């Protein structure tokens, strides 16, 4: 059972930056593909970014491409989401998710593919 804990959310002005962190309780997250999702009030949860177990492949939603970067440090059991040039529409609860996989050619955008979820961290961007 993998337990995920997000941190780093908060209130920021439009144009600002935040770095979200996801700490995993498992001895190693090396064997997991990791994703970030978000859910705004009244909206469905949506894909933000994903990174394969080795870090060699990533994918980001078009709405955040060039502004957000996902990365991981398997030695520290950590996954990060660097968010730059934040916009009010980025306001949401951000969730970290994991699915066990050693494939570098599979990096799903569908939340139903992920088996483990964190509790979320709130990001609020004011204009």
C-alpha positions in Angstrom: 0.0 0.0 0.0 1.5 3.3 -1.1 0.6 6.4 0.9 1.0 9.7 -0.8 1.2 13.1 1.0 1.1 16.4 -1.0 2.5 19.7 0.2 3.5 23.1 -1.1 0.1 24.5 -2.0 -1.0 27.9 -1.0 -2.2 31.4 -2.1 -0.2 33.1 -4.9 -0.7 36.0 -7.2 -1.2 35.5 -10.9 2.2 35.2 -12.6 3.7 33.7 -9.5 5.2 30.2 -8.9 4.7 27.3 -6.6 6.4 23.9 -6.2 4.2 21.1 -5.1 5.8 18.0 -3.5 4.5 14.5 -3.1 6.1 12.3 -0.5 5.6 8.5 -0.8 5.6 6.1 2.1 6.6 3.1 0.1 10.2 2.0 0.6 10.7 3.0 -3.0 8.6 4.6 -5.6 11.0 3.5 -8.3 8.5 1.0 -9.6 5.6 3.5 -10.0 4.4 5.9 -12.6 3.5 9.1 -10.9 0.9 11.6 -11.9 -0.6 15.0 -10.9 -4.2 15.8 -11.2 -6.3 18.7 -10.1 -10.0 19.4 -9.3 -11.5 22.9 -9.3 -14.9 23.5 -7.5 -17.8 22.2 -9.6 -15.5 20.5 -12.1 -14.3 17.0 -12.7 -10.8 15.9 -11.8 -8.4 16.6 -14.7 -5.0 15.4 -15.7 -2.1 17.8 -15.2 1.2 15.8 -15.6 2.7 12.4 -15.5 6.2 10.9 -15.2 7.4 7.4 -15.8 9.3 5.4 -13.2 12.7 6.3 -14.6 11.9 9.9 -15.3 12.8 9.5 -18.9 9.3 10.3 -20.2 6.8 12.9 -19.1 3.6 14.3 -20.4 1.6 17.5 -19.5 -1.8 18.7 -20.2 -1.9 21.3 -23.0 -3.3 23.9 -20.6 -0.1 23.8 -18.5 2.5 22.8 -21.0 5.5 25.2 -21.0 4.4 26.5 -17.5 4.4 23.3 -15.4 7.2 20.7 -15.0 7.0 17.3 -13.3 10.1 15.7 -11.9 11.0 13.0 -9.4 13.8 11.9 -7.1 13.5 8.2 -6.5 16.2 8.2 -4.0 14.1 10.5 -1.8 10.8 9.0 -2.7 9.6 12.4 -3.9 7.7 13.7 -6.9 7.5 17.4 -7.7 5.4 19.7 -9.8 7.0 23.1 -10.5 4.3 25.6 -11.5 5.3 28.9 -13.1 3.3 31.7 -14.6 0.3 30.7 -12.6 -3.1 31.8 -13.7 -6.4 32.1 -11.8 -7.8 29.2 -13.7 -5.0 27.0 -12.2 -6.9 27.3 -8.9 -7.8 23.8 -7.7 -7.0 21.0 -5.3 -4.0 19.2 -6.6 -3.6 15.5 -6.2 -0.6 13.2 -6.5 -1.3 9.7 -7.8 0.6 6.5 -8.4 0.3 3.3 -10.4 2.8 0.5 -10.3 4.6 0.2 -13.7 8.1 -0.3 -15.1 7.1 0.8 -18.5 8.7 4.0 -20.0 6.2 3.9 -22.8 3.0 4.1 -20.8 2.2 7.3 -19.1 -1.6 7.5 -18.7 -3.7 10.6 -18.5 -6.8 8.7 -17.3 -7.3 9.0 -13.6 -8.9 5.6 -13.5 -5.5 4.0 -14.3 -4.1 5.1 -11.0 -4.4 3.0 -7.8 -3.1 5.3 -5.1 -4.0 8.9 -4.3 -3.0 11.6 -1.9 -5.3 13.8 0.1 -4.6 16.8 -2.1 -3.2 20.3 -1.5 -5.1 23.5 -2.3 -3.6 26.0 -4.8 -5.3 29.4 -5.1 -4.2 31.9 -7.7 -5.6 35.4 -7.3 -5.7 38.0 -10.0 
